[in-house]
Amino acid sequence: MAILKILPLLFMFAASFVEAKDIDLLLFDADTQTRFAGCLTCAPQEPDSICNETGSYGSRHLSKSLWNIHGPFGSKYSPDSPWNAKGAGLVVVDATGTVFGAFSRNPLSHGDQPPMSSVRYMITLYDRYTDLSIVRDLVCER
């Protein structure tokens, strides 16, 4: 029954990667945009993918991963984490530096650019479940 409640969100997420049109969308800290946090749209087998379970950015256990609740990008207390409701979170850019928006639960960090639907989907899942393992599984193991 729970799957029926999130089914519309799953369709929204699947369509959201059409936004990227085969562009690798990269995540960086919003403050300096120098600390890399992984690739949002890369295939799961890519080393920098946020869905590569054995990679630096997709593992639940490695410090650079946004799925690690103790890391700078995964802790809900870190200003660089998209899961922190008051922090700046991450910025989504392509390889040329074009900004596609913010990845943050903090609405003030979005400025005049709304977040991409894939980012909104992940934030919605986090707000609903508050468990990064569940969010990761729903995002990456589809």
TORPA-4810 file (N, C-alpha, C, O; in nm, 3 decimals):
<nodes>
NODE_1_0.082_-0.119_0.000_0.000_0.000_0.000_0.087_0.126_0.000_0.052_0.226_-0.062_M
NODE_2_0.200_0.119_0.070_0.289_0.236_0.074_0.345_0.268_-0.064_0.368_0.385_-0.095_A
NODE_3_0.365_0.165_-0.145_0.419_0.190_-0.280_0.321_0.270_-0.363_0.362_0.349_-0.448_I
NODE_4_0.191_0.251_-0.341_0.091_0.328_-0.415_0.098_0.476_-0.380_0.070_0.561_-0.464_L
NODE_5_0.136_0.505_-0.257_0.146_0.645_-0.214_0.265_0.715_-0.278_0.260_0.835_-0.303_K
NODE_6_0.373_0.640_-0.304_0.492_0.705_-0.362_0.504_0.683_-0.512_0.598_0.731_-0.574_I
NODE_7_0.410_0.610_-0.571_0.416_0.584_-0.715_0.425_0.712_-0.798_0.506_0.717_-0.891_L
NODE_8_0.344_0.815_-0.769_0.359_0.939_-0.847_0.499_0.999_-0.834_0.551_1.057_-0.929_P
NODE_9_0.559_0.985_-0.717_0.694_1.038_-0.698_0.795_0.960_-0.782_0.889_1.017_-0.836_L
NODE_10_0.774_0.829_-0.793_0.865_0.747_-0.873_0.860_0.788_-1.020_0.964_0.795_-1.087_L
NODE_11_0.740_0.816_-1.070_0.729_0.862_-1.209_0.796_0.997_-1.227_0.862_1.021_-1.329_F
NODE_12_0.779_1.086_-1.130_0.842_1.217_-1.137_0.993_1.202_-1.141_1.061_1.272_-1.217_M
NODE_13_1.048_1.111_-1.059_1.192_1.093_-1.054_1.244_1.036_-1.185_1.347_1.081_-1.237_F
NODE_14_1.174_0.938_-1.239_1.219_0.878_-1.364_1.223_0.982_-1.475_1.315_0.982_-1.557_A
NODE_15_1.126_1.070_-1.478_1.122_1.175_-1.580_1.225_1.283_-1.555_1.266_1.353_-1.647_A
NODE_16_1.267_1.298_-1.431_1.356_1.409_-1.396_1.492_1.399_-1.463_1.554_1.502_-1.489_S
NODE_17_1.539_1.280_-1.490_1.670_1.268_-1.550_1.668_1.304_-1.699_1.774_1.317_-1.761_F
NODE_18_1.549_1.321_-1.754_1.540_1.373_-1.890_1.590_1.517_-1.890_1.641_1.565_-1.992_V
NODE_19_1.575_1.587_-1.776_1.624_1.725_-1.764_1.771_1.734_-1.800_1.816_1.832_-1.859_E
NODE_20_1.846_1.631_-1.764_1.991_1.635_-1.780_2.034_1.610_-1.925_2.141_1.655_-1.965_A
NODE_21_1.954_1.539_-2.003_1.985_1.509_-2.143_2.129_1.460_-2.160_2.206_1.520_-2.235_K
NODE_22_2.163_1.355_-2.092_2.295_1.293_-2.101_2.409_1.381_-2.051_2.525_1.361_-2.089_D
NODE_23_2.378_1.476_-1.969_2.480_1.561_-1.908_2.509_1.505_-1.769_2.416_1.474_-1.694_I
NODE_24_2.636_1.493_-1.735_2.670_1.453_-1.599_2.649_1.574_-1.508_2.715_1.676_-1.523_D
NODE_25_2.555_1.560_-1.415_2.530_1.666_-1.319_2.607_1.635_-1.191_2.591_1.529_-1.132_L
NODE_26_2.690_1.728_-1.151_2.783_1.709_-1.041_2.738_1.787_-0.920_2.675_1.892_-0.932_L
NODE_27_2.772_1.735_-0.803_2.736_1.799_-0.676_2.861_1.855_-0.610_2.963_1.787_-0.598_L
NODE_28_2.852_1.981_-0.567_2.961_2.047_-0.494_2.902_2.119_-0.374_2.783_2.149_-0.371_F
NODE_29_2.986_2.145_-0.275_2.940_2.223_-0.160_2.893_2.359_-0.211_2.955_2.417_-0.301_D
NODE_30_2.786_2.410_-0.154_2.728_2.536_-0.202_2.812_2.657_-0.164_2.809_2.759_-0.233_A
NODE_31_2.885_2.647_-0.055_2.960_2.762_-0.006_3.077_2.799_-0.097_3.086_2.913_-0.143_D
NODE_32_3.167_2.705_-0.123_3.286_2.735_-0.202_3.282_2.674_-0.342_3.358_2.715_-0.431_T
NODE_33_3.196_2.578_-0.362_3.186_2.502_-0.487_3.319_2.439_-0.527_3.351_2.426_-0.645_Q
NODE_34_3.397_2.400_-0.426_3.525_2.335_-0.451_3.530_2.192_-0.398_3.615_2.113_-0.440_T
NODE_35_3.440_2.156_-0.309_3.440_2.022_-0.250_3.338_1.936_-0.324_3.217_1.957_-0.314_R
NODE_36_3.389_1.838_-0.397_3.306_1.750_-0.479_3.230_1.652_-0.390_3.285_1.597_-0.296_F
NODE_37_3.101_1.631_-0.422_3.017_1.541_-0.343_2.956_1.429_-0.426_2.870_1.356_-0.377_A
NODE_38_2.999_1.414_-0.551_2.951_1.303_-0.633_2.876_1.349_-0.756_2.852_1.467_-0.778_G
NODE_39_2.841_1.250_-0.837_2.769_1.274_-0.962_2.624_1.229_-0.946_2.597_1.113_-0.916_C
NODE_40_2.533_1.322_-0.967_2.391_1.296_-0.949_2.333_1.208_-1.060_2.248_1.124_-1.032_L
NODE_41_2.378_1.225_-1.183_2.316_1.156_-1.297_2.403_1.050_-1.362_2.363_0.990_-1.462_T
NODE_42_2.521_1.025_-1.308_2.607_0.921_-1.365_2.546_0.783_-1.342_2.471_0.762_-1.247_C
NODE_43_2.580_0.691_-1.429_2.535_0.552_-1.414_2.589_0.495_-1.283_2.699_0.531_-1.241_A
NODE_44_2.514_0.407_-1.219_2.556_0.352_-1.089_2.694_0.287_-1.088_2.760_0.285_-0.984_P
NODE_45_2.739_0.234_-1.201_2.870_0.169_-1.204_2.986_0.269_-1.215_3.101_0.231_-1.199_Q
NODE_46_2.956_0.396_-1.241_3.061_0.498_-1.249_3.118_0.525_-1.110_3.041_0.529_-1.014_E
NODE_47_3.248_0.543_-1.096_3.310_0.560_-0.964_3.257_0.679_-0.885_3.250_0.673_-0.762_P
NODE_48_3.219_0.788_-0.953_3.173_0.909_-0.883_3.022_0.915_-0.861_2.972_1.011_-0.803_D
NODE_49_2.949_0.814_-0.906_2.804_0.814_-0.894_2.760_0.809_-0.748_2.820_0.739_-0.667_S
NODE_50_2.654_0.884_-0.716_2.598_0.877_-0.581_2.524_0.746_-0.559_2.479_0.718_-0.448_I
NODE_51_2.511_0.665_-0.663_2.446_0.535_-0.652_2.543_0.417_-0.662_2.500_0.302_-0.663_C
NODE_52_2.672_0.445_-0.669_2.772_0.337_-0.671_2.798_0.295_-0.527_2.868_0.364_-0.452_N
NODE_53_2.741_0.183_-0.489_2.744_0.139_-0.350_2.885_0.118_-0.296_2.907_0.127_-0.175_E
NODE_54_2.980_0.091_-0.383_3.118_0.072_-0.338_3.205_0.195_-0.365_3.324_0.195_-0.332_T
NODE_55_3.148_0.297_-0.423_3.223_0.418_-0.455_3.227_0.517_-0.340_3.149_0.506_-0.244_G
NODE_56_3.315_0.613_-0.350_3.332_0.714_-0.245_3.207_0.796_-0.220_3.185_0.844_-0.109_S
NODE_57_3.124_0.814_-0.322_3.010_0.904_-0.311_2.875_0.832_-0.302_2.772_0.896_-0.281_Y
NODE_58_2.876_0.701_-0.319_2.752_0.625_-0.314_2.744_0.527_-0.199_2.638_0.469_-0.172_G
NODE_59_2.855_0.507_-0.130_2.859_0.415_-0.017_2.788_0.475_0.104_2.791_0.596_0.126_S
NODE_60_2.726_0.389_0.181_2.664_0.436_0.306_2.769_0.462_0.415_2.739_0.524_0.516_R
NODE_61_2.892_0.413_0.393_2.992_0.414_0.499_3.110_0.508_0.476_3.179_0.543_0.572_H
NODE_62_3.135_0.550_0.354_3.251_0.634_0.327_3.219_0.781_0.356_3.107_0.826_0.335_L
NODE_63_3.318_0.853_0.404_3.294_0.988_0.457_3.244_1.089_0.354_3.172_1.182_0.392_S
NODE_64_3.279_1.075_0.228_3.239_1.174_0.127_3.096_1.153_0.075_3.044_1.236_0.001_K
NODE_65_3.034_1.045_0.114_2.903_1.010_0.060_2.790_1.090_0.124_2.792_1.114_0.245_S
NODE_66_2.693_1.130_0.044_2.578_1.199_0.101_2.483_1.102_0.169_2.383_1.144_0.227_L
NODE_67_2.513_0.972_0.162_2.433_0.870_0.231_2.492_0.834_0.368_2.433_0.755_0.440_W
NODE_68_2.607_0.891_0.405_2.670_0.864_0.533_2.624_0.969_0.634_2.657_1.087_0.621_N
NODE_69_2.549_0.926_0.734_2.490_1.020_0.830_2.595_1.089_0.918_2.562_1.184_0.989_I
NODE_70_2.719_1.043_0.913_2.825_1.104_0.993_2.919_1.191_0.909_3.008_1.256_0.964_H
NODE_71_2.901_1.192_0.779_2.991_1.266_0.690_2.947_1.409_0.666_2.835_1.447_0.701_G
NODE_72_3.034_1.490_0.606_3.002_1.631_0.583_2.885_1.653_0.486_2.820_1.757_0.491_P
NODE_73_2.859_1.558_0.398_2.749_1.573_0.303_2.626_1.492_0.341_2.521_1.506_0.278_F
NODE_74_2.637_1.408_0.443_2.524_1.324_0.482_2.465_1.356_0.618_2.351_1.317_0.646_G
NODE_75_2.539_1.425_0.702_2.489_1.457_0.836_2.384_1.567_0.829_2.403_1.668_0.763_S
NODE_76_2.274_1.546_0.898_2.170_1.649_0.898_2.212_1.773_0.977_2.138_1.872_0.981_K
NODE_77_2.329_1.768_1.039_2.380_1.883_1.115_2.487_1.961_1.039_2.523_2.071_1.080_Y
NODE_78_2.538_1.906_0.931_2.644_1.971_0.855_2.586_2.077_0.761_2.487_2.051_0.693_S
NODE_79_2.647_2.197_0.756_2.596_2.300_0.664_2.609_2.261_0.517_2.539_2.316_0.432_P
NODE_80_2.698_2.169_0.486_2.717_2.124_0.348_2.624_2.010_0.308_2.626_1.966_0.193_D
NODE_81_2.545_1.963_0.400_2.456_1.850_0.372_2.322_1.898_0.317_2.264_1.993_0.370_S
NODE_82_2.273_1.834_0.213_2.141_1.870_0.163_2.029_1.833_0.260_1.916_1.878_0.246_P
NODE_83_2.061_1.750_0.359_1.960_1.703_0.455_1.946_1.799_0.573_1.856_1.781_0.655_W
NODE_84_2.032_1.900_0.583_2.024_2.000_0.689_1.922_2.106_0.648_1.940_2.173_0.546_N
NODE_85_1.817_2.121_0.727_1.710_2.215_0.693_1.752_2.361_0.700_1.682_2.448_0.648_A
NODE_86_1.866_2.389_0.762_1.911_2.528_0.776_2.041_2.557_0.702_2.084_2.672_0.696_K
NODE_87_2.105_2.454_0.645_2.233_2.472_0.578_2.219_2.509_0.432_2.109_2.509_0.376_G
NODE_88_2.331_2.542_0.371_2.332_2.577_0.228_2.323_2.454_0.140_2.277_2.462_0.026_A
NODE_89_2.368_2.339_0.191_2.362_2.215_0.114_2.460_2.211_-0.001_2.574_2.256_0.011_G
NODE_90_2.413_2.158_-0.112_2.497_2.137_-0.229_2.443_2.217_-0.347_2.328_2.261_-0.348_L
NODE_91_2.529_2.234_-0.446_2.488_2.297_-0.571_2.505_2.194_-0.683_2.600_2.116_-0.682_V
NODE_92_2.413_2.194_-0.779_2.415_2.102_-0.892_2.468_2.178_-1.013_2.411_2.279_-1.054_V
NODE_93_2.579_2.127_-1.070_2.642_2.193_-1.186_2.679_2.088_-1.290_2.684_1.969_-1.261_V
NODE_94_2.705_2.134_-1.412_2.760_2.044_-1.512_2.911_2.064_-1.520_2.967_2.144_-1.444_D
NODE_95_2.976_1.994_-1.609_3.123_1.999_-1.618_3.176_2.137_-1.658_3.292_2.168_-1.633_A
NODE_96_3.091_2.219_-1.719_3.135_2.354_-1.758_3.111_2.456_-1.648_3.151_2.572_-1.662_T
NODE_97_3.046_2.414_-1.539_3.018_2.506_-1.429_2.881_2.570_-1.434_2.849_2.652_-1.348_G
NODE_98_2.800_2.534_-1.532_2.663_2.586_-1.539_2.584_2.534_-1.421_2.579_2.413_-1.397_T
NODE_99_2.524_2.624_-1.347_2.448_2.586_-1.227_2.307_2.546_-1.267_2.238_2.618_-1.340_V
NODE_100_2.264_2.429_-1.218_2.130_2.379_-1.244_2.039_2.397_-1.123_1.919_2.370_-1.131_F
NODE_101_2.095_2.441_-1.012_2.013_2.465_-0.893_2.079_2.415_-0.767_2.191_2.363_-0.768_G
NODE_102_2.008_2.432_-0.658_2.056_2.390_-0.527_1.998_2.253_-0.492_1.892_2.214_-0.541_A
NODE_103_2.071_2.182_-0.408_2.023_2.056_-0.351_2.026_2.078_-0.201_2.128_2.055_-0.135_F
NODE_104_1.914_2.122_-0.148_1.908_2.158_-0.007_1.763_2.155_0.040_1.671_2.184_-0.035_S
NODE_105_1.744_2.118_0.166_1.612_2.125_0.228_1.580_2.268_0.269_1.464_2.300_0.298_R
NODE_106_1.680_2.355_0.272_1.661_2.494_0.313_1.607_2.574_0.195_1.680_2.597_0.098_N
NODE_107_1.481_2.619_0.201_1.425_2.693_0.088_1.498_2.825_0.061_1.493_2.875_-0.052_P
NODE_108_1.566_2.880_0.160_1.639_3.005_0.140_1.762_2.986_0.051_1.811_3.082_-0.007_L
NODE_109_1.811_2.865_0.042_1.931_2.839_-0.039_1.901_2.831_-0.188_1.993_2.830_-0.270_S
NODE_110_1.774_2.823_-0.224_1.737_2.807_-0.364_1.738_2.937_-0.442_1.742_2.935_-0.565_H
NODE_111_1.733_3.050_-0.373_1.728_3.178_-0.443_1.609_3.184_-0.536_1.499_3.144_-0.499_G
NODE_112_1.630_3.232_-0.656_1.520_3.242_-0.751_1.513_3.123_-0.846_1.432_3.121_-0.938_D
NODE_113_1.599_3.023_-0.823_1.601_2.906_-0.910_1.545_2.785_-0.836_1.606_2.739_-0.739_Q
NODE_114_1.429_2.733_-0.878_1.372_2.618_-0.807_1.459_2.494_-0.826_1.527_2.481_-0.928_P
NODE_115_1.458_2.403_-0.729_1.538_2.282_-0.742_1.485_2.192_-0.854_1.366_2.194_-0.886_P
NODE_116_1.574_2.115_-0.911_1.536_2.018_-1.014_1.441_1.915_-0.955_1.441_1.893_-0.834_M
NODE_117_1.360_1.854_-1.039_1.262_1.757_-0.989_1.329_1.637_-0.923_1.275_1.583_-0.826_S
NODE_118_1.445_1.593_-0.972_1.513_1.480_-0.909_1.559_1.515_-0.768_1.555_1.431_-0.678_S
NODE_119_1.603_1.638_-0.750_1.645_1.685_-0.618_1.523_1.699_-0.527_1.527_1.658_-0.411_V
NODE_120_1.415_1.755_-0.579_1.291_1.768_-0.500_1.243_1.630_-0.456_1.196_1.613_-0.343_R
NODE_121_1.254_1.533_-0.546_1.212_1.397_-0.515_1.292_1.340_-0.397_1.235_1.283_-0.304_Y
NODE_122_1.425_1.356_-0.402_1.508_1.302_-0.294_1.479_1.374_-0.162_1.476_1.310_-0.057_M
NODE_123_1.457_1.503_-0.166_1.424_1.578_-0.045_1.288_1.534_0.009_1.270_1.520_0.130_I
NODE_124_1.192_1.512_-0.080_1.060_1.464_-0.039_1.071_1.328_0.029_1.008_1.304_0.132_T
NODE_125_1.152_1.239_-0.029_1.172_1.108_0.034_1.235_1.122_0.172_1.194_1.055_0.266_L
NODE_126_1.335_1.210_0.183_1.401_1.229_0.313_1.302_1.285_0.415_1.298_1.240_0.529_Y
NODE_127_1.223_1.384_0.374_1.124_1.442_0.466_1.023_1.337_0.511_0.974_1.341_0.624_D
NODE_128_0.994_1.244_0.424_0.896_1.140_0.457_0.955_1.031_0.547_0.892_0.992_0.645_R
NODE_129_1.076_0.983_0.516_1.132_0.868_0.586_1.241_0.903_0.687_1.262_0.828_0.782_Y
NODE_130_1.311_1.012_0.670_1.423_1.058_0.754_1.533_0.953_0.773_1.614_0.964_0.865_T
NODE_131_1.536_0.854_0.690_1.635_0.747_0.697_1.707_0.742_0.563_1.648_0.706_0.461_D
NODE_132_1.836_0.778_0.563_1.910_0.784_0.438_1.924_0.649_0.370_1.936_0.644_0.247_L
NODE_133_1.923_0.540_0.445_1.930_0.408_0.383_1.805_0.382_0.298_1.815_0.328_0.188_S
NODE_134_1.690_0.421_0.349_1.566_0.403_0.274_1.567_0.494_0.151_1.532_0.452_0.041_I
NODE_135_1.608_0.619_0.171_1.612_0.714_0.059_1.707_0.663_-0.049_1.673_0.665_-0.167_V
NODE_136_1.825_0.618_-0.008_1.922_0.568_-0.105_1.865_0.449_-0.183_1.879_0.442_-0.305_R
NODE_137_1.802_0.357_-0.111_1.746_0.240_-0.179_1.638_0.280_-0.279_1.633_0.227_-0.390_D
NODE_138_1.552_0.373_-0.242_1.446_0.417_-0.333_1.501_0.492_-0.454_1.447_0.481_-0.564_L
NODE_139_1.607_0.568_-0.434_1.667_0.645_-0.542_1.754_0.558_-0.632_1.748_0.568_-0.755_V
NODE_140_1.834_0.474_-0.571_1.939_0.404_-0.647_1.905_0.261_-0.687_1.958_0.212_-0.786_C
NODE_141_1.821_0.195_-0.615_1.795_0.053_-0.641_1.663_0.034_-0.714_1.591_-0.062_-0.688_E
NODE_142_1.632_0.123_-0.805_1.504_0.115_-0.877_1.516_0.023_-0.995_1.418_0.003_-1.068_R
</nodes>
